[in-house]
């Protein structure tokens, strides 16, 4: 059976009945220098690197309301995403023994937690894992830019990269919640991408994949279905 679910036929899937890795991303602004599908690209690359899973097409829209002041952002919202993930899990688990949702956008986390908790309550072996980088800046800064320079260098407009709001996230959180990212950063960046590099992105990606592989190997979902 092909590694990519979309390339397989139904008899191939029916014979193997593989576990399924599903990237969950977003279509949202990532400053003047990164593509709108940055989160989906990262989640898809991580999901593709996990052994023992067939790779499903991504759920490429998420809950991105905090970015809607910027052109190009399309947000389903938390309620719709929760419904999509719930019905996706119910359907896929008719043939897949296990479903792993690989989340590339932090704003999706509440909806994923609620949907996966329900699916697990219903007896389905579903879990999710975040594409989290310890110590990362918040959005479209050095971390994500370095990752994209490693994964999709041709899509990074590094000549347009510029710093955004550099304050700690805790300091700007009230304004973010009230007015979205545009209320604190006119260019949509939270961090400084100007020192990013592909070498750093490769290191960050390898570490991220290693953490996700270890979490999957343990397969110990918490109360919200997240693997740690």
ROVO-208119 format. One line per 4 residues: number of its first residue (from 0); their letters; for each residue x, y negated, z of C-alpha. Coordinates in Angstrom, 3 decimals, always signed. Layout:
N
NUM = A = X,Y,Z ~ ...
END
This chain:
228
0 = XXXX = +0.000,+0.000,+0.000 ~ +1.307,-3.520,-0.792 ~ +2.442,-5.634,+2.162 ~ +0.000,-8.379,+1.175
4 = XXXX = -3.602,-7.408,+1.800 ~ -4.806,-9.440,-1.174 ~ -2.678,-7.327,-3.541 ~ -4.111,-4.013,-2.344
8 = XXXX = -7.084,-2.019,-3.605 ~ -9.791,-0.826,-1.264 ~ -8.759,+2.855,-1.507 ~ -5.197,+1.899,-0.528
12 = XXXX = -6.499,-0.016,+2.483 ~ -8.939,+2.753,+3.352 ~ -6.236,+5.415,+3.257 ~ -3.754,+3.495,+5.402
16 = XXXX = -6.110,+1.419,+7.584 ~ -3.330,-0.984,+8.558 ~ -3.126,-3.406,+11.437 ~ -3.680,-6.915,+10.097
20 = XXXX = -1.713,-10.135,+10.656 ~ -3.744,-13.248,+9.857 ~ -2.023,-16.656,+9.684 ~ -4.202,-19.470,+11.043
24 = XXXX = -3.127,-22.943,+10.018 ~ -4.479,-26.360,+9.148 ~ -4.669,-28.928,+6.364 ~ -3.585,-32.132,+8.059
28 = XXXX = -1.177,-35.012,+7.720 ~ +2.426,-34.395,+8.695 ~ +3.874,-37.847,+8.248 ~ +5.055,-39.333,+4.953
32 = XXXX = +7.562,-36.531,+4.334 ~ +5.965,-33.110,+5.021 ~ +3.193,-31.299,+3.109 ~ -0.350,-31.163,+4.444
36 = XXXX = -0.176,-27.385,+4.807 ~ +2.930,-27.394,+7.025 ~ +1.247,-25.466,+9.854 ~ -0.097,-22.832,+7.460
40 = XXXX = +3.325,-22.372,+5.859 ~ +4.976,-21.787,+9.232 ~ +2.267,-19.401,+10.453 ~ +2.355,-17.463,+7.181
44 = XXXX = +6.138,-17.075,+7.296 ~ +6.038,-15.833,+10.888 ~ +3.188,-13.410,+10.151 ~ +5.061,-12.055,+7.121
48 = XXXX = +8.081,-11.300,+9.329 ~ +6.170,-9.105,+11.787 ~ +6.694,-5.382,+11.127 ~ +3.832,-2.926,+11.102
52 = XXXX = +1.158,-5.306,+9.808 ~ -0.442,-5.971,+6.460 ~ -0.373,-9.703,+5.749 ~ -3.817,-11.232,+5.176
56 = XXXX = -4.466,-14.467,+3.287 ~ -4.344,-17.381,+5.707 ~ -7.251,-19.112,+7.353 ~ -5.889,-22.379,+6.021
60 = XXXX = -8.204,-24.906,+7.681 ~ -8.402,-25.576,+11.405 ~ -9.458,-28.001,+14.103 ~ -7.561,-31.172,+13.216
64 = XXXX = -9.875,-33.971,+14.271 ~ -7.021,-35.943,+15.838 ~ -5.529,-36.421,+12.349 ~ -8.667,-37.407,+10.436
68 = XXXX = -7.666,-41.076,+10.196 ~ -5.050,-39.989,+7.649 ~ -5.922,-39.190,+4.037 ~ -5.649,-35.550,+3.039
72 = XXXX = -6.653,-34.121,+6.405 ~ -9.599,-31.714,+6.274 ~ -10.813,-30.393,+9.627 ~ -13.377,-27.658,+10.228
76 = XXXX = -13.635,-28.568,+13.903 ~ -13.409,-26.263,+16.899 ~ -16.970,-24.952,+16.746 ~ -16.759,-23.900,+13.107
80 = XXXX = -13.293,-22.405,+13.534 ~ -14.484,-20.409,+16.541 ~ -17.350,-19.010,+14.456 ~ -15.079,-18.202,+11.506
84 = XXXX = -12.556,-16.359,+13.668 ~ -15.282,-14.456,+15.501 ~ -16.939,-13.239,+12.307 ~ -13.564,-12.556,+10.693
88 = XXXX = -12.598,-10.308,+13.607 ~ -15.916,-8.486,+13.614 ~ -15.642,-7.780,+9.903 ~ -11.936,-6.874,+9.712
92 = XXXX = -12.178,-4.555,+12.722 ~ -14.601,-2.343,+10.803 ~ -11.509,-0.864,+9.113 ~ -8.416,-2.413,+10.775
96 = XXXX = -7.467,-0.839,+14.115 ~ -5.826,-4.062,+15.291 ~ -5.945,-7.724,+14.247 ~ -3.317,-10.315,+15.157
100 = XXXX = -4.011,-14.014,+14.574 ~ -0.779,-16.007,+14.137 ~ -1.537,-19.620,+14.984 ~ +0.451,-22.473,+13.481
104 = XXXX = -1.578,-25.439,+14.815 ~ -1.883,-26.260,+18.497 ~ -5.294,-27.849,+18.020 ~ -6.695,-24.441,+17.051
108 = XXXX = -5.833,-22.867,+20.396 ~ -9.095,-23.512,+22.317 ~ -11.234,-22.109,+19.499 ~ -8.967,-19.087,+19.085
112 = XXXX = -8.972,-18.395,+22.812 ~ -12.778,-18.398,+22.971 ~ -13.244,-16.324,+19.814 ~ -10.622,-13.727,+20.693
116 = XXXX = -11.870,-13.404,+24.274 ~ -15.331,-12.628,+22.882 ~ -13.982,-10.138,+20.346 ~ -12.033,-8.337,+23.050
120 = XXXX = -15.109,-8.298,+25.282 ~ -16.922,-6.611,+22.395 ~ -14.281,-3.884,+22.369 ~ -12.163,-5.003,+19.414
124 = XXXX = -8.357,-4.919,+19.581 ~ -7.748,-8.533,+18.579 ~ -5.107,-10.896,+19.940 ~ -3.401,-14.134,+18.953
128 = XXXX = +0.089,-15.518,+19.237 ~ +1.185,-19.172,+18.953 ~ +4.053,-20.324,+16.753 ~ +5.494,-22.244,+19.693
132 = XXXX = +9.039,-23.635,+19.868 ~ +10.237,-24.462,+23.402 ~ +11.333,-28.079,+23.693 ~ +9.853,-29.041,+20.327
136 = XXXX = +8.779,-32.581,+19.587 ~ +5.053,-33.010,+19.127 ~ +4.269,-33.456,+15.420 ~ +6.130,-33.826,+12.113
140 = XXXX = +9.363,-34.573,+13.937 ~ +12.712,-32.831,+14.025 ~ +11.337,-29.367,+14.829 ~ +8.736,-29.007,+12.071
144 = XXXX = +10.909,-30.817,+9.540 ~ +13.841,-28.491,+10.219 ~ +11.563,-25.456,+9.905 ~ +10.243,-26.677,+6.556
148 = XXXX = +13.752,-27.466,+5.311 ~ +14.468,-23.787,+5.908 ~ +11.167,-22.337,+4.640 ~ +10.137,-24.739,+1.846
152 = XXXX = +12.981,-27.205,+1.185 ~ +11.586,-28.346,-2.156 ~ +8.427,-29.600,-0.434 ~ +10.208,-31.855,+2.091
156 = XXXX = +10.499,-35.527,+1.077 ~ +13.467,-36.154,+3.356 ~ +14.104,-39.565,+1.805 ~ +10.725,-40.644,+3.242
160 = XXXX = +11.350,-39.280,+6.736 ~ +11.174,-41.884,+9.465 ~ +10.720,-41.897,+13.242 ~ +7.268,-42.164,+14.721
164 = XXXX = +6.217,-42.562,+18.332 ~ +9.065,-41.285,+20.508 ~ +7.369,-41.447,+23.896 ~ +6.768,-38.247,+25.887
168 = XXXX = +3.466,-36.579,+24.992 ~ +2.217,-36.943,+28.567 ~ +2.588,-40.723,+28.299 ~ +0.578,-41.067,+25.084
172 = XXXX = -1.991,-38.342,+25.746 ~ -4.797,-40.664,+26.968 ~ -4.499,-42.802,+23.826 ~ -4.285,-39.686,+21.644
176 = XXXX = -7.465,-38.281,+23.121 ~ -9.281,-41.561,+22.705 ~ -8.177,-42.551,+19.214 ~ -6.265,-39.688,+17.630
180 = XXXX = -2.714,-39.753,+16.330 ~ -3.232,-43.002,+14.411 ~ -3.801,-44.811,+17.701 ~ -0.161,-44.237,+18.704
184 = XXXX = +1.671,-43.629,+15.421 ~ +0.766,-45.461,+12.196 ~ +2.903,-43.078,+10.114 ~ +1.509,-39.940,+11.776
188 = XXXX = +4.825,-38.799,+13.250 ~ +5.371,-37.972,+16.914 ~ +9.129,-37.592,+17.113 ~ +12.126,-38.323,+14.898
192 = XXXX = +12.674,-36.143,+11.806 ~ +15.710,-38.000,+10.481 ~ +18.307,-35.638,+12.015 ~ +16.575,-32.458,+10.831
196 = XXXX = +18.499,-29.748,+8.999 ~ +17.894,-26.445,+7.264 ~ +20.498,-24.784,+9.496 ~ +18.590,-25.826,+12.595
200 = XXXX = +15.366,-24.699,+10.952 ~ +16.792,-21.254,+10.243 ~ +17.871,-20.886,+13.868 ~ +14.510,-22.073,+15.191
204 = XXXX = +12.639,-19.766,+12.834 ~ +14.699,-16.710,+13.765 ~ +14.134,-17.434,+17.454 ~ +10.413,-17.977,+16.876
208 = XXXX = +10.058,-14.692,+15.008 ~ +12.015,-12.924,+17.738 ~ +9.686,-14.219,+20.439 ~ +6.609,-13.242,+18.427
212 = XXXX = +7.976,-9.767,+17.691 ~ +8.684,-9.222,+21.383 ~ +5.185,-10.380,+22.350 ~ +3.617,-8.104,+19.748
216 = XXXX = +5.720,-5.146,+20.897 ~ +4.456,-5.646,+24.466 ~ +0.863,-6.260,+23.283 ~ -0.392,-7.542,+26.623
220 = XXXX = -3.124,-10.088,+25.828 ~ -3.983,-12.448,+28.664 ~ -7.526,-13.383,+29.669 ~ -7.791,-15.571,+26.555
224 = XXXX = -6.393,-12.905,+24.239 ~ -3.016,-14.607,+23.801 ~ +0.197,-12.598,+23.639 ~ +3.124,-13.909,+25.672
END
